[in-house]
Amino acid sequence: MYATVESVVDLLAARHSCRYLAAFIACVGLATASESYAEWYAAGQFGINFADRLSNIAGTGGLSNPSIEPRFSSFDLANSYTYGGKLGNFIGNGWFGIELDVFHSTPNIKQLDEIAGTHMRVTSVGLNFIARYPGLTYQPYVGVGGAMVIGHISSAPNYQHDTDVTSGLNLLGGLRAFVTPYVAVFVEYKYTQATFQFDQAFGSAGGFSGDYKAQQLLFGISYHFSFFTGR
């Protein structure tokens, strides 16, 4: 059975995800090698994805000719729900940590004049470096990290389905509040930036690229634990 282009891209995305997980485990292992214990946490998150316009639109493939002026300089994207999870580690229960951060949203491309829009999915798999105030009840925190960002557009009257896997940037800040010694709730602001290139979006004619920027307001719950000592 022959693999489709989409299945090959999905396989490559899965391999990239495994590499991010391996990098996360390696970073944690090196950081905690000299520590007697470390605080771990697992979290779920849900919120709203406020997507900016897909900007700086440019043609690719057969549409990359500089003499061809793009009809639109940006595509309007819909706001959507976002959800995901985190797995993190604070070395020695201290100020600094590392987290694997995964979240998914559907910032669909809206209709442009008489041109129909299309469904769009965005999944981010990020490795963030976190700095926090390690209070017993309240813990404000900030973070920055790199991400593998997977964008997918669906088939529509004016589009063919296409997937792009690219690098991105995460910036975040939030406040965590412990309701028990091990369980905390948190609110978080996150900014995500990436550039997508959908080369097959218009079939053999070519495709387009554009800058993706989104802000997320997230709420979540986390469980904190240690392998050697409790909190």
Helices and strands as residue ranges (DSSP letters): H 5-32, E 38-51, E 55-60, G 61-63, E 80-91, E 96-105, E 120-132, E 138-153, E 162-178, E 183-198, G 203-205, E 207-226
